[in-house]
Amino acid sequence: MRRTFALVVLAILLLAGCTNSDPVADPTTQPTATLAASSPATVSSADLGSSGPAVTTVESNVAPSAAAGTTSPPLAGCAADPHATITPGTLTIAAPNDAQGPWYTEAKPNGGTGFEAALGYQLAARLGFPASQVSWVSADRGELIRGSATGFDIAAAELVAPDVPGGVWDYSTGYFPAADALVVNDSALAAAAADPRQLAELRIGTVAESTAAAELTAFSAQANPQTFASSKELLAALAQKAIDVAAADLIDALESADTEVVGLLPAGQGQVPQLGLALPIGSPLTGCVSAVLDSLRIEGTLSALTATWIGPLPILGT
């Protein structure tokens, strides 16, 4: 009798439970976290204290142009660590205050146009930071060179990585050759400039006692260049058509208006210097930044960025 009564009670309880309006959780469904949309924090000069150099913050929550290219997933082992950056959860990249093409082709780098602007977004994505978590700041070039600039995680500012470790920054592996090149401002002269024998018949200029001068002699022994005191004077003479061809620093030449790169001068047995990304000394990001750049090089992304923003850079004589 007691057993029958217990069964009746149990049946009543089960029927009551079926009328409950609360949904029953499906044990096969994983819980979903909803993140509130927010703009990443930015660093201003006020955050650095009155004694620190000023930096100008550029809006970061603007989607980069499609010209920045399609980014790849984060590199294995280098997913974003929110505590590895100066602003947790945001990667802050510094561009120089005198930024210009082909490195940055807009007033604000967050559009992703220009070689280094596009590289910044490629790098961030591989470190696990989407475009919405990238903040750009403008830093004084002189302070970047001296190592006194602050307020960023990475600086992309055409800085030449030193041959040996040490100095004012940690440097990544290289991402662009800081080579010497032959340049013209009349494309009709490009073919002749690329031929060592025809080059000797043109009016050539170079900077006195520079690596470009030595490489020019090695490329064309018959060349008799006019020498200039600085790269600025050399490229001004080219622009004024006082010379036909300049054996010049590639980085300076690319930033000079109306120049066309004929090709890179062979560096001989020496290793071509490279532009590197600068990070504060001891940065936890340095190893992964270098690993990402190596990956982008192997995958062909660096070559694609060069083709898009700079153009072909053949090595002369090869």
N, C-alpha and C positions, 0 to 999 in steps of 0.2 A: 504494500500500500504506500509506504513512504517513498519507494522507488518511483511509483507511478506519479505521485505528487511532484517529485523533483523534476521529472521529465516535463510535466505541464508548465512548471515555473520557468524552466529553461526555454521552452518554446515561446512563452510570452515575452521574455527578455529579448530573444532574437528578433521577434516581430517589431518590438519597440525600436531596436537599433536600425532596422531598415527604413524607418520613417524619419531618421535624423537628416536634416538638410545640409550638414557639413559634408564636403567632398571627402572621399577616401583616397589617401595617397597611393599612387601606383609604385610599388617597390622597385620596378624596373626602370623608372625614370630618374635621371640624375637631377639634383637641384640646380637651378639656374641663378647665377648672381647678376644683379642689375647694377651697372655702374652709372653714377650720375655724371652727366656731361659737364666738363669744366675746362677752362682754358689753362694751359700750363703756366706756372709761376715764372716770372722773369726777374732778371737781376738788373738793378739800376745802380747808379753811382752812389745813391744814398745807402744802399745795402752794403757797400764796400767800406764805408767810413770816410771821413773827410780827408784822411791821409792817403787814400788809395787813388790810383788814376781813374779818371772817368771813362765809362763806357756808355754807348748809346744802345738802348734796347730796340730791336726791330720786332714788330708783331710777328708771332710765330704760328698762330692758329689760322693761317691761310694756306689752302692746299697749293702745293707747288704746281707750276705749269706742267703740262704733259711733256714739255721739252726736257724735263729733268730725267725722263726715262722711266721704264718699269723697274721697280725695285724687287729684290729677291728676299726670301724668308731669312730670319736671323741665322747667323752662322752657329753651328753646333758648338756648345760650350761657351758661347759669348752672348747669351740672352741678357736682356737688360737687367741690371742690378739697380733698383731705384735709389740705393744709398751710395752708389759709386760716382754720382754727379753732384755738382755744387747745389743744384736745385733738385731735390728728390723727384724722380720720375720724368725729368726733362733733360735732354741733351742740349747744352748751350755751345754754339759754335761761333767763333769770332771771325769776322771778315775785316780786312784792313780799312781804315777810314778813307783811304784813297783808292778803293777798289775800282777796277776798270776791266774792260774786255781784254782778252776773251775769258777772263776768270769769272767776272760778274758782269752781266750785261744789262742789269736793271739797277735803279737806285736802291732797291731793297732786295737782298739776296733770297728772301723767303719765296720768291717766285720760282726758284730752281733753275734760272736761266744763266748760262755761263758754265765753264768747265768746273770750277771749284764749288759753285752753288749746287750744281747737279751732283757732284761727287759727295757733298755734304749729306744730301738726302739718301744717296745710295749707301753711304757708310752708316748713317743712322738706322736705316732699315735692317741692315745686317747685324747691328748691335741690339736690335729689338725695340727701337724707338720709331713709332710711326710718325708721319709728317706733323701730326697735331701735337706731338711731344718734342718738337725741335724748336729751339729758340735761337735767334741770331742776334749777335751784338756787334757793334762796330768798335774796333780798338785802334789806337794810335800806332802807326807803323813803327815809328821810332821806339816806342815803348815795347813793341813786340820784338824788335831787333835786340834791344838792351835786356829784355827779359823782365821788365818791370810791369808789364800789363797783367791785369787780373780780371776775374769775373767771367771766366769761360772754362769749358772742359777741353775744347779742341780749337786750335786756330788754323784756318786754311788761308794762308796769306803769302804764298809764293816764297816761303822761307827755305833756304838751302840747308838740308840736313848735313851736319858735320861728319867728317870721315871717322872720327873717333867718339866714343860715348863721353858724356859730361857736358858741361856748359850750363846755359841758363834755362834750357828746356829739356824735357824728354822728347825724342823725335821718333816718329813712326818710320817704317820702311818707306822708300820713295814711291811717288805716284806719277812723276813727270820728270823727263830729263832736263837738267839745267845745262844744256849743251851749248855749243857754238854753231852758227849756221851762216850760210850765204843767203843774203836777202836782196831783193830788188824792189823797185816801186814801179817798174814797167815790165809787165808780163812778157813782152816781146823779147826781153833779154834773158829770160829764165833758161832757155835751152842752151844758149852760149855760155852762161855762167856755170852750168852744170858740167861743162866739158873743160878739163884742165888746160888744154891747149888754147881753146877759144877764150877762156877766162883771162888768160894773160894779155889778150888784146883789148880788154875792157878797162875802164877807169875803176880801180879797186881802192877801197879804203878799209882800214881796221884801226883798232886802238893799239897804240904803241905798247910793246912788251906784254901783250895779253896772250892768253892761251889761244884765242882765235887767230892771232898773228902767226903763232908757231904752227897751228894746224893748217892754216892757209898755205904756208910755205911747203909743208909736207904734201898737200894735195896738188899744188901747182907750183913747181920749183921756178917756173918762168915768171910768175906773178911778181909785180913790183908795186906793192900797195903804197898809197899815201897814208900816213899815220895821223891819228888824232889823239887828243889828250884824254877824251872821255867817250863813253858810249853815247851820251847825249849829243855831243858835237858830231860824232860819226853819223848818227841817224838823221841829224838835221841836214848834214851835207847830202845825204841820200835823198831826202825829201826835196831839197832845193835843186836836185839833179846836178850837183857839183861832182858827183861820182855816179857810176853806173851800178856798182855792186858793193855791198858791205859785208865784210866778215865780222859778224857781231855776236854778242851774247843773245841767245835765243829768247830768253825771257824779256829782255829789253826790246828786242825787235818785234815780238808779238804785241807789245803794248804801244808800239809806234804806229801811227796812222798810215794807211796806204802802203804797207809793206807786204811783200809776198815772199814766203820762205821757199827758196830753191831746194834746199836740202841741208842736212846736218853734216858738218865737217867731221871726218873720222877722227876719233880721239886717240888713235895710236894704241899703245899698250896700257894707257891709263884708264881708270874707271870713270865713266861720266858721272858727275855729281847729280844728285836727285833733289827735287823739291820734296819736303816731308811735312807732315802735320805736326804741329807743336802742341805739347801737353805739359801741364805743370809737372815739375820733377816729382817722381814717386807716384804719379797718377795710377790708379788701379785699372785704368782703361788702356794704357799704352800697349800691352801685349795683344789684346783683342783688336785694337785699331790696326796694328801691323798685320795681324792674321787676316783681318777683313780685306785690307788693301792687297795682300798677296793673293787672296781668293779672287778678288775683282780683276786682278791682272791675269791670272790663269784662265778665268772664265771669258776673258776678252772684253769685259766691261770698260776697263780703262782705255783700251784701244778704241772702243765705240765712242766714248766721251771725247777722245782726241779727234776722231773723225768728224764728230758733230760740231764741236766748238772751235777747233783749230785747223783741221785739215791734214792732208798727208805730210809726213815728215820722213822722207827717204834719206838714207845715209848715202852721201855722195861717194862715187867710186866703187859701189858694190852692186 
